[in-house]
């Protein structure tokens, strides 16, 4: 499986906006075009394209969790795999790669992620990587954390 992560640049951002998810999934994750646009206002947002070889198949966005007053935590805000590549293990491989990338960053010791109520399939998915439920916020999002050192 030749999954790799690439920085989103002016040369490949269009690859990301061409990714497709189901209408139902749009209730649970922002479209890459929205996430990339938001990142232009926040220098600390990191966008990664998920590629199978040279084929774009997904998108991940993460950033230091300053907003929640957790300066030593990275928050994975967006994770999606194109509908035609879902259910084939590519999302799992992409998560392994992004976790490895994040763990190399200095000054951080935890990673958080959330899923929206109704998209409960994500709970066991994230648990496979060691994430544990820690909270439910005011937006009906379940917050999960992974601590490492």
Secondary structure by P-SEA (a helix, b strand, c coil): ccccccccccccaaaaaacccccccccccccaaaaaaaaaacccbbbbbbbccccccbbbbcccccccccccccccccccccccccccaaaaaaaaaaaaaaaacccccbbbbbbccccaaaaaaaaaabbbbcccccccbbbbbbbcc
